[in-house]
Amino acid sequence: MKWAIKLEYTRLLKLAQEDPPPECDYRLRHAIVYFIQNQAPKKIIERTLLEQFGDHNLSFDERCRNIMKVAQAKLEMIKPDEVNMEEYERWHQDYRHFRETTMFLMVGLEFFQKKSYMEALLYLIYAYQNNKELLSKGPYRGHDEELISHYRRECLLKLNEHAAALFESGDDQEVNNGLIIMNELIVPCLPLLLVDEMEEKDIVAVEDMRNRWCSYLGQEMEPNLQEKLTDFLPKLLDCSTEIKGFNDPPKLPSYSTHELCERYARIMLSLSRTPADGR
């Protein structure tokens, strides 16, 4: 039965060497593909593979039970000093972090496509921050940074546009709602866009948002609107690059591997059919 384990490793190794389209990310389906691509120690890959085959949930027929017993026997033969369990846990924690980042990205993009920009923003913010942390350890640890950056930026620009339209309505309640969006969602996010001077598109987007609100200064408006604008503008213009604490991460639903892969594939395919904004 050892051949079954070896065959599976060969199959996963082949998947790790392929260059699939974005909607077909083998790392989400198999932790071992993630480990191979990120050059995890061989003993950690081997132990992970044996644990998958040694899972009691696989004992649904005689052949599977035999493979399970072989895997469990091989696991018992691994000496404590052969696998650094702290390192093993670290790799598995990193993989869980990768899956969690994928969920933030996926849910954020789903909300974005439904034009639910307020709901999308926090998911995209956390997707970007987590992904940046993952990519600092290696290029195959996370997702396409430019893609997440694009949708994070677009989400903020669309919310800014919506808030400005509410302000322009002149209605007290609408104006207040617009300023709440700016103060609670947009202004706290601006330092994240300004922190990296190399991200020119982000810096241009922040300037666009500021210019939109500064353009009201020369216009005639009701005194109460003028007062609210005067009170708000310094917050928009003076926000430093210091990143303050955010709300807690939004709650993530629990997904099976199959469901996560299906939904991720669906949203990535729909993006490829949607013309990207050139900004």
N, C-alpha and C positions, 0 to 999 in steps of 0.2 A: 504493500500500500504506500510505500515511500514514494513511488513514482507519481502518485496523484499530487502529493505536496510539491514535488519537484516540477511537475507539469504546470501547476498553478503559478509557481514562482516565475517560470519561463514566460508564461502568458502575461503576468504583470510587468515583468521587465520589458517586454515588447511594447506594452501600452505606454510605459514610462518614456520610451524612446520615440514614440510617435509625436506628430505635431498636429493635434486635432483642431477643428474650428472652435471658437470661444464657447459655443453652446454645448460642447461635448467635453467637459473637463473631467478626465479620468481620476483626478486627485480627489474629487468629491465622492466617488464611488468606492475608492480603495485607498486606505491610509498608506498602504505599502507603496503605491505609485508615488505618493507625496514624499515618502521617506527616500525612495530610490532617487527621485529627481533632485532632492536636497542633500544627497550624499550622507544619509544617516549611516552609522556604523553597521557593518554586516550582521553582527550578533543581535542588534536591536531589530533589524528587518526579519531575521530568522525567528526570533522569539515571537514577534507579532504574528508571523505567518502560522507558526505552530499553535498559538493561542486561538487563532481563528478556526483552525481545523479541530482543535481540542474542545471546542464549544459544545456543551451538552445538547444545545438546540439542534445540532446537526445529526443527532442519532435517530433519524426517522426510518432508516432501513439497514439491513445487515452490512452492506458495503460501507455506508457512511459511518456505522458504529466501529467498523474495523479501522477505518482511516482515523477516526477520533481517538481510538485507543493507541494507535501508533504515535499520533501527535502528542498525546498526554505522556506516553512513555519517554519520548524524546525531550519533552519539557522537563521531566523529572531528572533526566540525565545531565541537564545544563547545571554546571557547578555555580555556586553563588558568586565566585570571583570572575566568572566568564562574562557576565552581563552586569554593567553598572546600573542598578535599578533606579538610582536618582536620575541618571541620564536618560534611561528608558522612559521614566515618567515625564521628563522635560519634553522629549520628542512627542509623546502622546498629548501633552498639554498644548504644545505648539499646533498640533493638528486640530485639536478642538477649537483653538483660537482661530485657525484658518476657516473652519466650518462656520463658526459664529460670525466672522467677518463676511463670509459669503451670504449668510442669512440677512445681515444688515443691508448689504448691497442689493440683494434680490428684492426684499420687501420695500426698500427705498425706491427702487426702479419701478416696481409695480404701482406704488402710490403715484410716482411721477407720471407714469403713462395714463393714469386715471385723472391727471391734472389736480390731484390732492397734494398740493405743494407743501402746505403746512405740515401734513402728516409725514411727507417724504423727507423733509429736511433733516430731522434728527437722525434718521436711519442712515442717510448719506454722509452726514458729518461723522458718525461713529464708524461707518464703513471706511471712510478715507483715513481717519486717525489710526484705526486698528491695522489697516492695510499698510500704511507707512511704516508702522512698527514691525510688521512681518517682513516687508521688503528690505528693511535695514539688516536682516540676517541672511538674505540671499534672494536672487531674482525669481526663483520658483516658489518662494514662500507664500506669495500673495497673488493678487489680481492686477490687471492693467491699471496703473495709477492714473494715467491720462483719462481713461474712461470715467473713473469715479470722480476725478477732478472736474471734468466737463459737466457731469450731471449735478454735482454739488453747486457749481457756479451758476448753472442754468436755473436751478431751483431757487437760489437766492435772488437772481435777477427777476424771475417771474413773480416772486413774493413782493419784491420791491415795487414792481409795476402795479401789482394789485393794491398795495398799501397806498401808493401815490394816487391811484384812481379813487380810492375811498376818501382820501384827503381832499381831492379836487371836488368831490360831490358837495362839500360845504355843509352837509347834514351832520349835526353834532355827534350822533351815535356812530355814524360811518367814519367820521374823522377820528374819533377815539379808537375805533377798531383798527384803523390804519396805523395809528401811532403805537398801539399795543403790539401789532405785528413787527413794527420797526424796532421798538425797544426790547421786546422779549425774544424775538427770533433773529432779526437781521444784525442789529448792532453787536450782540455778543459773538456772532460768527465772523465778523470782519477781521479780527486779529488773526484768525486761522488762514485767511486769504492773503494777509499782508506779511506773514511770518517768513515766507520764502521769497526773497527778491528775484529769484530766477524764474518764478512763475508769473511771467508777464501778463498772461491772459487774466489771471486772478486780480492782479493789481489794476488792470484796465477796467475790469468789472466793478471793483470798489469805487473807482473814480466815476464811472457811469452812474452808479447809484447815488453818490454824493452830489454829482452835477444835477441830477434830476430834482433833488430837493432844494439845492441852492438856486435853481432857476425860478423858484417861487418868490424869491426875495424882492425882485423888481416888480412884482405883480400887485395889482390892487386886490385887497381882500378884507373881509370883516375883521374888526379889531381882535375878536376872540381867537380867530384863526391865526392872525399875525402873532399873537401872544404864544399860542401853542407851538408854532413854527420856531419862534425865537428860543423857546425853552428846549425844543428837541434838537435843533441843528448842532449845538456844541457836542452833544453825545455822539452824533453821527460823524462829525469832523475830527473830534479830538480823541477818538478811541485809539488807544496805544496798541502796540503789537503784543502787549502782555496778554497771555491766554488765561482767562479766568475759568473757574470751575463751571462745568456744564451741568445740566439736569442729568439725573441718572440715565444710563442707556435705556432705550425703549425696550419693553418686554418682547422677547422672541418666542414665537410658538415652537412647539416641539415637532420636528419633522423626522420621518423615517428617511434613510438614505435614498430610497427609491423616490419618495415624494420630493425631497430636496433637489435631486438631479432632474426630475421632470419639470419642476417649476423654474429652476435655474435655466434649463434649456429653452423653455418657452419664452422667458423674458429676454434672454440673449438673442434668440431668433427674431423676436419682435423688434428689438433695437436695430438689427441689421436691415430690417425692412423700413425703418423710419429714417427719413433724411435728417442727418445731424445738423444742428445749428452751427454755423461756421465760427461762432464767437470763441 
